[in-house]
Each structure stands twice: as structure tokens, then as C-alpha cells.
Amino acid sequence: MKMDKKLSVVELLKRAVKLLLSNINLALIIFLCSLPLFCFLIFFELSLQTTLSFTYQFLSKQVNVEKDLSENDMFVQTTNYLTYQSIYQQRSIWEDLSENDLIPWLIKTSLLYFFPYTILDLLTTTTIVAASSIVYTSKEEPLGLLDLVHRCIKICQKRLGDCLITSLYVLLLSTSVFLFFLPFFLLFFFGVFSHWVYKLNIVSLIHQRQTFLDLVPFLIYAMVVLVQATLFMYLTAKFIKWSAGWNMSLVVSVLEEEGEDGEEGIYGSDALSLSAWYRKGHENCDVWMMFVFLVFAVATRMPCLYSKCSLSASGNGVLYTGLYVGLICVGNVVKWLACVVRYHDCKTRPLRKMADVEQAQPPAT
């Protein structure tokens, strides 16, 4: 009996890139529909960079203030005026940062994400999925540009409302998971035990003889870091797994047809349930694929975040931001093409298995 092998991550990416490069009309449509999102993402990423920079300063100052308060606790009890004055100045800087810089940028970036970005990303995703599915399943060679545009518009008109409902489900789930995940992320990098690092002299632990009691604080700190790191990796893996299902649910909302005339679509919780059913047996592959795209997105952002491109006085910051936004858009296109390939593979696999079974059965006598 001949059974198709499951597609690996490398094979999925190869098929996605081949699909993009094999049809110039598909590449042109994807390029044109991605332009509005690309232009907006430059502005959004500059706002995000500034927000993350102020957030890092805010948290760093908070940790430093807590360290100074703990270190000067005994000295404060002596009612030394200079000590009170220095701590008051640090508190003033901390409050000034939170009130004048961080909060307005945080509100601005959140509003940009929830309204313009979500709508533009939904329109771009629907167009990419519809156009790539038409090319992937079409038996016509080559598929004309006008025909492709007409069929793509037809699918988008029928499925845009369903995709909007599913995207609201995904937005609610992803935001809830992110808000739940954020405290653990901050705990890992700016945890309540982070000030122990300053107190522990690791060099002295290595070069000097220490009793077991002297090593207890270091061992406790190591255990805390280990628990935090394990929890952080576990939650990251869970978030990647769920994001793979959310992406597939959007593809289902665009491509899945229900009813005799095919006019009814699947959306919301039904799309999430169907995407989970399609992905049975492919979870590990989908997790690794989403992990690749996550690492790619983080790696392309890190240079600008480190060099603070949004705070640069010259135009180089905007130029570098535009460069990595272009890379992110390319990665986003490949991701959705890979999801389309995965969807059609999962949908047609039961049919191919049934055909293989029928071919393997001996003819009736």
C-alpha cells in the first residue's frame, strides 16, 4: 500500500518558495497587496522600537531603585538627609519616565496595533491565501493575471466577513495569552530575584574556599533561574503551537466551503476546531515551522532595537527599519504560502489514503 509521507518543514518551505517564484502573476499580486501593510509597518515598527526602548529604561530604573533602597535600608534608618535626597531624585526620574514617555507611547502603539495594523494584516492575509490557493490548485498553465485577480476578488468578497470574525477570535485569544505570558517574561528578565546577582560574588565563589552555608544563596538563585527558564521555554513552545493553529484557522476561513452551493464559509470557533482536526499528526512540524518564522522575525528586529533606530537623529534609522520590515513582509508571505500548502496537504491526505486503499484491495471475483 502506497502512503504519502508527511511534509517536513524544509519541504513545506521549498513548496512555498517554489509556488511564489513559479508564477510571476502571483508574485505581482502579492507585492501590490503587501505595499500598504509594508508602508504602515515602517511607521508602526518605529513606534514599537521607541515603546520597547522606554519600557526597558523604565524596568531598568525600577530594578536599580529597588537595589538602592535595599542597599541603603540600614543607612536610611539613620535619617541621613543626603540619602533621602538621592532616593527622592531617583524616584522623580522614575515617575517622570513613566508619566511623560512610556505611557503615551504604550497607548499609541497599542492603538496602532489593534485597529490599523489588524485590518491591514487581515486584508493582506486574505488576498495572499486566496491568490496562492488558486495558483496552487489550478490546472491551467499559465494562469492569466486578470483571471487570477477576478477569482481572487470573488473569494475575498465571499470570505472577508468570515475571516473578520475568525481574526477577532484569534486577536482575543492571542492578546489574552500574551497578557498572561508577559508577567512570566518580565519575571525572567527583571525578576524579583534579579538583585541577587549583584550581591553574589561568583569570582569569590570560584577562587575561595566556601562552606556549604556560603553557597546556599547561590544555589537558591541558580534553582530560581532554572525554574524561570524552564517555565519561559514551556510557555514559548505553547504559544508557538497555538499560533500555528490560529494561522491555520484563518486559512480555513478563507478556503473552506460549506453547503451545496459552497457559499457558506466556516468561521470563528468552528474554524479553530476544524484547523485543529486538520493539524492532527502534524503538530510538531507546525511548531518547528512557526519557531523558524518567530526566530527570523526576532533576529531581523534585534539590530535596530539594539542600536535604537527610532531615536536616531539621522535618516539611517528609518532606512534600516524599512529594510528589516521588507524582510519581515517576505517572511510573512512565505509563512502564509506554507500554511496554504499545509492546508491542501491535510485536506487531500484522507482522499489519497482512501485511493491507495482501494488500489491495494484485490479485485472482486
Buried (B, 14 or more C-beta within 10 A) or exposed (E): EEEEEEBEBEBBBBBBBEBBEEBEBBBBBBEEBBEEBBEBBBBBBBBBBBBBBBBBBBBEBBBBBBBBBEEBEEEBEEEEEEBEEEBEEBEEBBEEBBEEBBEEBBEBBEEBBEEBBBBBBBBBBBBBBBBBBBBBEBEEEEBEBEBBBEBBEEBBEBBBEBBBBBBBBBBEBBEEBEEEBEEBBEBBEBBEEBBBEEEBEEEEBEEEEEEEEEEEEBEEBEEBBEEBEEEBEEBBEEBBBBBBBBBBBBBBBBBBBEEEEEEEBBBBEBBBBBBEEBBEEBEEBBBBBBBBBBEBBEEBBEEBBEBBBBEBEEEEBBEBBBBBBBBBBBBBBBBBBBBBBBBBBBBEBEEEBEEBEEEEEEEEE
